[in-house]
C-alpha cells in the first residue's frame, strides 16, 4: 500500500463513516435512493432479462442465503448481486449521475444488500455502506472518464463503490477495503458504451457484471486476496475529489428518473408534452416532431423497437408514447406494448437535430427543444427544457412514493408495497435486513409474465 495515499484515504473514509453523524439531508437521501431502487428492482424482476438472470444464477451459482428480488429462491451473495443488478436496471428507471453519465445505485444497492444479509448487519450499517458506495463510485466515475479516449459505462467505475460498500459490510479493515477497490477496478467491465447505445441489448451499461465484480472483489479481499491501488491514485491530480469526502456529498446530485427509458431521451419527452399542450391537438393529428438536442441523444435512433431494450434506447419511441399516452410507463416498453400502431406511426415522424448550444451544455445538463407540427400546418416549439427529477427539479418524497407504487403495485400489490415503504423508512432502527429482504422476495399476485396495468 506504499505510495497510494489517496486510495488509503478513501478506504479510511469508507470505514469511518457513521450513520449517526451523517447530515440529516444525506440520511434522507439514502432512504430515498433505497426505496427507489427497491421499486426499480421489483418492476424489473418481471422482465425477460431478469428471468434469464434468475435461471443463470440458479444454474451457475446455486442456492444461498441472499435475496433475489421478486423470487422466493435465494442465491449466493454473488449470484443475488448479479441477478438483482440486472433487475434494478432492467427498465432503465434507476437513479443516475449527470457528470459520470451513469447509474451508481443499480451497482451499489445489490452488492450492499447481499453483503449486509451475509454479514447480518443492521439497517443503519447497510444504509451507511450505501452512502459510502455512492460517494466512492461517483468520484471514481469522474476520475475514470478523462483517463480513456472513449466513453465507458457504469460497469467501469461503479464496481469500485460497490466493492467499498460490500467490503465494509463484510468486516474488512481499511487495508481490506483498499484491496477490494483495486480488485474491483482491475476486473471491472470496460464497457464500450456508445456501441451499446447504437445497438441496444440486455448488456445495460455493464451494471450487472459491474455489481457482481464489486461483490466478488469485496469477498476476495475479505479472504486475503490482494489488489492494486485504485484509480484515486491514478487520477484526481489535485486531490480535490479525495479531500472532499465527508464534506461534499455527491449523493445529493443524483437524478431520479420518472420514465423507463434512457435519460438522454427524457428532455425530449418534457418538450414534446409541452408543445402538444400548446398546440391543442390530439396525438393522431401530429404530422411531424423535430427534437433539437445534444449529439449523444441522437444515437437513440430506433424508430420501430422490437425489444424492451430497443424501446428504452429509442428517443422517437419515448416521444411517441408520451404524445399518445401523456406519459411513458413500463407497459409501453415491454414487448407486449410495442405493437401500438399509433405509437409506431408517431415514432416514424420524429426527427432529431444536434443543437450546438445544447451540445455544449452536455453532460452537465441534458436539454432539448422540441417542435411539434400538426396536420393542418400549425407549429409550436417548446422552450429549452431538461428532464424532471434532476437535483434542481427533484421529485418530492410524495412523488417518489407514487413512483414506487406505480412500479411495485402491479408486482406485489398496493398493501405489500406500503409495507415495503414503511420497512425502508424503519431501516435506521432495524436490527438486520431480514424484514425488507422478505418483502422484496414476496410472491407476485400478477402471474409470471409481464407487468399488470398500473394503478391510477
Secondary structure, 3 states (H helix, E strand, C coil): CCCCHHHHHHHHHHHHCCHHHCCHHHHHHHHHHHHHHHHHHHHHCCCHHHHHHHHHHHHHCCEEEECCCCCCCCECHHHHHHHHHHHHHCCCCCCEECCCCECCHHHHHHHHHHHHHHHCCCHHHHHHHHHHHHHHHHHHHHHHHCCCCCCECHHHCHHHHHHHHHHHHCCCCHHHHHHHHHHHHHHCCCCEHHHHHHCCCCCHHHHHHHHHHHHHHHHHHHCCCCCCCCHHHHCCCCCHHHHCCCCCCHHHHCECCCCCCCHHHHHHHHHHHHHHHHHCCCHHHEEEEEEEECHHHHHCECCCCCCHHHHHCEHHHHHHHHHHHCCCCHHHHCHHHCCCHHHHHHHHCEEEEECHHHHHHCCCCCEEEEEEEECCCCEEECCCEECCCCHHHCCCHHHHHHHHHHHHHHHHCHHHHHHHHHHHHCHHHCCCCHHHHHHHCCCCCCCCCCCCCCCC
